[in-house]
Amino acid sequence: MENAGAAAGIIIDDHAEDITTVLMSDDGTGGGIRIPSMLVGKSNGQKIVDWLLSASTNERAQMSIFMDFVLSTDSTNIVDYDFWFTSSSDRALDFIEDFAQVEKKLTKENVNFTPHYVFWQCQNCDEAYTAKDCYGGGKYCAVEPSNDKIAGTEIIDEDLRQKCLWNIL
């Protein structure tokens, strides 16, 4: 969208679900993106698409969309921060190791850190790929482009082990 000249992106969820529980995240390919984006629910997104398809050229030229990015005014004074990564990323593991010293200095009563592990869902993967790199018939997949000897299922297993260890420590 950015390369096409868009000032912002609207992503339409392809599932009919409550989007307040959906978190948009970078799959590792968005490092250079500089425009804001937001997720809208499937039914609201369909209204936008329907209007765009039925509107005249003149109506589309006059269209304005206002996006509002609001920070929570939570009065608890607790900062929640998350880190999304995969155990197969050397850069992510280096960051975690380096950041560990900083994280120890943060006041635990006011700061909550949550690690998240990134998985993908296969869209059009063949059976051999799905068997090696996915669980759930392609619902949970992982790959390590820098080392094709590591199976995606091994990455997911390690991510799950690390998450379990995080939860009990």
N, C-alpha and C positions, 0 to 999 in steps of 0.2 A: 504494500500500500504506500509506504514511504517513497519507494523508488518511482511509483506512478504519480507522485506529487501530492498525495494526501497529507493534510495537516494533522489528522488523527485517524484512528481506526476503530471501527465498531465490529466486534466479533459476535456473531449470532450462534448461540448454543444449538447444537444439533439434536439435543435430547430435551424432551418436555420435563423439566425438573426445576426445583427451587434453586435459582442461581446464587442465592445468598450463601449457599453451602459449597459453591464451586470456586476454586481459586485458580486464576490464570497464572501460569508460570512460564518461564523461559525454558525451552528444551535444550538449551546450549547453543542455539543458532541465532539468538537475538542480540548478541553483544553489541552490534552496531546500530540497532534501532534507536532512533531519537524522537519518535512521535509518541504521544500518549495513546492508549487504547483502553477500551472498556468492553465488558461482556454484557450482552442483553439476552434475555430469555428467548426461547424459540418462538413463542406466540407474539411477543412484541417485535422481535426481529422480522417475523413474517409480515407484520403490518408495514414495516419500513420497506421491505422488498416489494410487497403488493403495490404500495404507493409509487415507488420508483418505476415499476413496470407500467402503471396506468397513467402517470403524470405526463403532461406535455413537455416538450423541450423547454418552453418558457417557464413552466411551473418548476421544473428541476433546477433551472438557472437561478430562481428566486429562493430556493430552499435554504434554510439555515438550521443547523443542529447545534444545540448548546449542550456541552458536556460539563458535569459538575463533579469534581473530585474532592470529596469532603473527608477530612480526618476525623476520627472519633474524638469526642470530647469526654472520654472516659475519665471519671474523677478519682480512679483508684491510684493514679500515678505509677502504674506498672507498665513497663515497656516490654512488649512481646516482640521478639525477633526470630525469624526463621531462616534456615539455610537449606536450600534445595540442592542435592548433589547425588552422585552415585559413587559407590566404593571403588569403582574402576577408574575414577578420574584422579590422576596423580596431582593435578593442580588443586582440586578440591581438598584432597587429603593434606597437601602441603599447607593450604590455607588454614584448615582446622588445627593442624599442629602448631602453626605460628600464632593463631588466634587464641589458643588455649591459655596462654599467659595473660592475655588481656581479659579474657572471659573470667578468669579466677578473681580478678580485681573488681569486677562489677558487683554491686551490692545485690545479693541474691533475693532480698525481700522485694526489690523493685524491678527486677529483670527476669524475664522468662525466655530461655533459649530453647528452640525446638528444631531438631534436625529432621529433614524430610528426604526421602529417597525417591528418585525419579524413575518411573517406569513409563513405557509407551504401550499403546494398543496397536496391533498390526491392522492395517487396512486391507492390503492385498498381498499378504505374505504367502509364499508357497509352503507346502507341508513340511519340507525339510528344514526351512528356516524356523518355522513355528516350533518344531520338535526340539531344535537345538537352543533357541534363544527366547522361548516364551513359556508361560504357564497359562492355564485357563483357556486353552485353545486360541491363543493370540491376544488375550485380554491384558496380560502383563508381560511385556517384552523388554529386553535390554540388550545392548550391543556395546562392544568396545572397539571402535574403529582403529585404534592404534595397535591392537593385538587381537587378531582373529582366532587365536588359540584359546581365548577365554570365551566360554559359552555364555550366552545371556542368562541362562538358568543359574549358572554359577555366580554371576553378578547379583542376581536377585536373592539367591540364598545368602550371600555375604551381606547384602544390604539388610536383610531381615535379621541376621545374627547381630549386626551392629545396632540396629534399632532395639532389639531385645536387651542388649547390654546397656544401652543408654537408659532404657526404662527402669532397670533395676539398680543402676548406680546412683 
